[in-house]
Amino acid sequence: MDHLKEKLRKRTRRHNRIRKKVMGTAERPRLSVYRSLKHIYCQIVNDVKGETIVAVSTMSPEIRSQVPYGGNIKAAEIVGQRIAEEAKKKGVKTVVFDKGGYKYHGRVKALAESARKYELSF
């Protein structure tokens, strides 16, 4: 059990270190990613105002109907596509990517590349 606590502590420290430097503004909000074992969540945040502009996850009904299990790369790609589409509707074209202390690998990478593919630039 101590191994899991240590792993979480290290991820939290990495995330805090990143958050000191990465900040979302009105012109370029922050695309924040969180992943659990069963789901992946992302949101576009304006840190200056402290408001969430767009939020999408595998828990969303439209994504849940497309993907039976939310903890895989296919689900992350769909979430990336959906966040880019929603951001475009709100007028957001460029963001700052906050990978949440996770490695840029697997589901996080799939979400980012899918969002870029659907014209969200970062």
C-alpha positions as CSV (number, residue, x, y, z in Angstrom):
1,M,0.0,0.0,0.0
2,D,2.9,2.3,0.7
3,H,4.0,2.0,-3.0
4,L,0.6,3.4,-4.2
5,K,0.8,6.3,-1.8
6,E,4.3,7.1,-2.9
7,K,3.3,6.9,-6.5
8,L,0.4,9.4,-5.9
9,R,2.6,11.7,-3.9
10,K,5.1,11.8,-6.7
11,R,2.4,12.6,-9.3
12,T,1.0,15.3,-7.1
13,R,4.4,16.9,-6.7
14,R,5.0,16.8,-10.5
15,H,1.6,18.3,-11.1
16,N,2.2,21.1,-8.5
17,R,5.5,21.9,-10.1
18,I,3.9,22.2,-13.5
19,R,1.0,24.3,-12.2
20,K,3.5,26.9,-10.9
21,K,4.5,27.6,-14.5
22,V,1.3,26.8,-16.6
23,M,-1.6,29.2,-16.2
24,G,-4.6,29.5,-18.4
25,T,-5.7,33.0,-19.5
26,A,-8.7,34.3,-21.5
27,E,-6.7,34.2,-24.7
28,R,-5.0,30.9,-24.1
29,P,-6.8,28.8,-21.4
30,R,-5.4,25.6,-19.9
31,L,-6.4,22.1,-21.1
32,S,-6.3,20.0,-17.9
33,V,-6.2,16.2,-18.0
34,Y,-7.0,13.7,-15.2
35,R,-7.1,10.0,-15.7
36,S,-8.3,7.3,-13.4
37,L,-8.3,3.5,-14.0
38,K,-11.8,3.5,-15.5
39,H,-12.2,7.0,-17.0
40,I,-10.4,10.0,-18.4
41,Y,-11.5,13.6,-17.8
42,C,-10.4,16.9,-19.4
43,Q,-11.5,20.5,-19.0
44,I,-10.5,23.8,-20.5
45,V,-10.0,26.3,-17.7
46,N,-9.5,30.1,-17.5
47,D,-7.4,30.4,-14.3
48,V,-7.6,34.2,-14.2
49,K,-11.4,34.1,-13.7
50,G,-11.4,30.7,-12.1
51,E,-14.0,29.3,-14.5
52,T,-14.3,26.1,-16.5
53,I,-15.1,26.9,-20.1
54,V,-15.6,23.3,-21.4
55,A,-15.5,19.9,-19.6
56,V,-15.7,16.5,-21.2
57,S,-15.1,13.0,-19.9
58,T,-15.9,9.4,-20.6
59,M,-18.7,9.8,-18.1
60,S,-20.6,12.1,-20.5
61,P,-23.7,10.4,-21.9
62,E,-22.7,11.0,-25.6
63,I,-19.3,9.4,-25.1
64,R,-20.6,6.7,-22.8
65,S,-22.9,5.5,-25.6
66,Q,-19.9,5.3,-28.0
67,V,-17.4,3.5,-25.8
68,P,-18.4,0.8,-23.3
69,Y,-15.1,1.2,-21.3
70,G,-13.5,4.6,-20.6
71,G,-10.1,3.5,-19.5
72,N,-8.5,2.8,-22.9
73,I,-6.8,4.7,-25.7
74,K,-9.9,4.6,-28.0
75,A,-12.0,6.4,-25.3
76,A,-9.2,9.0,-24.8
77,E,-9.2,9.7,-28.6
78,I,-13.0,10.3,-28.5
79,V,-12.7,12.6,-25.5
80,G,-9.9,14.6,-27.3
81,Q,-12.1,14.9,-30.4
82,R,-15.1,16.0,-28.3
83,I,-13.1,18.6,-26.3
84,A,-11.8,20.1,-29.5
85,E,-15.3,20.4,-31.0
86,E,-16.7,21.9,-27.8
87,A,-13.8,24.4,-27.6
88,K,-14.4,25.4,-31.2
89,K,-18.0,26.2,-30.4
90,K,-16.9,28.4,-27.5
91,G,-14.4,30.2,-29.6
92,V,-11.2,28.7,-28.1
93,K,-8.5,27.9,-30.7
94,T,-5.3,27.7,-28.7
95,V,-4.7,26.3,-25.2
96,V,-1.9,25.4,-22.8
97,F,-1.6,21.7,-22.2
98,D,-1.5,20.5,-18.6
99,K,-0.9,16.8,-18.5
100,G,-1.6,16.7,-14.8
101,G,1.7,15.2,-13.7
102,Y,1.3,12.1,-16.0
103,K,3.7,11.0,-18.6
104,Y,3.0,12.0,-22.1
105,H,2.3,8.5,-23.1
106,G,-0.7,6.2,-23.7
107,R,-4.1,7.7,-23.0
108,V,-2.8,11.3,-22.3
109,K,-0.9,11.3,-25.6
110,A,-3.9,9.9,-27.5
111,L,-6.2,12.6,-26.1
112,A,-3.7,15.4,-27.0
113,E,-3.1,14.1,-30.5
114,S,-6.8,13.7,-31.1
115,A,-7.5,17.3,-29.9
116,R,-4.7,18.5,-32.2
117,K,-6.1,16.5,-35.1
118,Y,-9.5,18.3,-34.7
119,E,-7.8,21.8,-34.8
120,L,-7.1,22.6,-31.2
121,S,-3.6,24.0,-31.1
122,F,-1.1,23.8,-28.3
